[in-house]
Amino acid sequence: MLSTLTSKGQVTIPQALRQRLGLVPGQAVEFDLSADASCITLRPTPSARQLPQKGFGMVKVKGTHVPADWDAASLLKP
């Protein structure tokens, strides 16, 4: 399979290869260069949006947001 490098340094991954690797738009990929620089390995990798430790902001809240300093215990009568 052949592909051409653009002036922006981009290469189109052929459709057959994308399908075989299970790549979808927005999918992160990892490149690895062999020691003698004769081979580039391409492998799918989880994007930042797919990693659990990077999950901040993934939960969308509908309705009123509660301030961070709000304390439910303050509503209880002594």
Buried (B, 14 or more C-beta within 10 A) or exposed (E): EEEEEEEEEEEEEEEEEBEEBEBEEEBEEEEEEEEEEEEEEBEBEEEEEEEEEEEEEEEEEEEEEEEEEEEEEEEEEE
